[in-house]
Amino acid sequence: MSEQHRARLAEIDRELVRLQYRHDIAMSAFLFEEATALGREIARLDKERQALATLLPAFESKPEAATGVVPVLARPRRLRRR
């Protein structure tokens, strides 16, 4: 049963990414009615995702891996006086 939950959770995550992308495009194109409809679908999937996440054991959930690069601040350079 847990495998089915994880598979559905992965499917929901993919669908949420797709819908959020479409929502962003609709908002930037001033298509507010379409964006509102997409927002309702996103909210419905998010609720389903939260419900599925609570069914999975806590030890099975893995923390997200860091994917970005951490910038290192450069030391200020001194101006050379001639």
C-alpha positions in Angstrom: 0.0 0.0 0.0 2.8 2.4 0.8 4.3 1.9 -2.7 1.0 3.0 -4.2 1.0 6.1 -1.9 4.5 7.0 -3.0 3.7 6.6 -6.7 0.6 8.7 -6.3 2.5 11.3 -4.4 5.2 11.5 -7.1 2.4 11.8 -9.8 0.8 14.7 -7.8 4.2 16.4 -7.5 4.7 16.3 -11.3 1.2 17.6 -11.9 1.6 20.4 -9.4 4.7 21.6 -11.1 3.0 21.5 -14.5 -0.1 23.4 -13.1 2.0 26.0 -11.3 3.9 26.7 -14.5 0.6 27.1 -16.4 -0.7 29.4 -13.6 2.4 31.6 -13.9 2.0 31.8 -17.6 -1.7 32.7 -17.3 -1.0 35.4 -14.7 1.7 37.0 -16.9 -0.6 37.0 -19.9 -3.4 38.6 -17.8 -5.6 35.6 -18.2 -7.0 35.8 -14.7 -10.0 33.5 -15.2 -7.8 30.7 -16.4 -5.3 31.4 -13.5 -8.2 31.3 -11.0 -9.4 27.9 -12.4 -5.8 26.6 -12.2 -5.5 27.9 -8.7 -8.5 25.8 -7.6 -7.0 22.7 -9.2 -3.6 23.4 -7.5 -5.3 23.8 -4.1 -7.2 20.5 -4.6 -4.1 18.6 -5.5 -2.1 20.2 -2.7 -4.8 19.0 -0.2 -4.6 15.5 -1.6 -0.8 15.6 -1.4 -0.9 16.7 2.2 -3.3 13.8 3.0 -1.0 11.3 1.3 2.1 12.6 3.0 0.5 12.0 6.4 -0.2 8.4 5.5 3.5 7.7 4.8 5.6 6.8 7.8 7.8 9.7 9.0 11.0 7.7 8.7 10.4 7.1 5.0 10.2 10.8 4.1 13.6 11.9 2.9 14.8 15.5 3.3 15.3 17.4 0.1 18.9 17.5 -1.1 20.5 20.9 -1.6 20.7 21.6 -5.2 22.0 25.1 -5.4 25.4 26.6 -5.2 26.2 28.7 -2.1 27.9 31.9 -3.1 31.1 32.9 -1.3 31.5 36.6 -0.6 34.7 38.0 -2.0 36.9 40.0 0.2 37.0 43.7 -0.8 40.2 44.6 -2.7 42.3 47.5 -1.6 43.1 50.1 -4.1 46.7 50.5 -5.0 48.1 54.0 -4.6 50.8 55.0 -6.8 
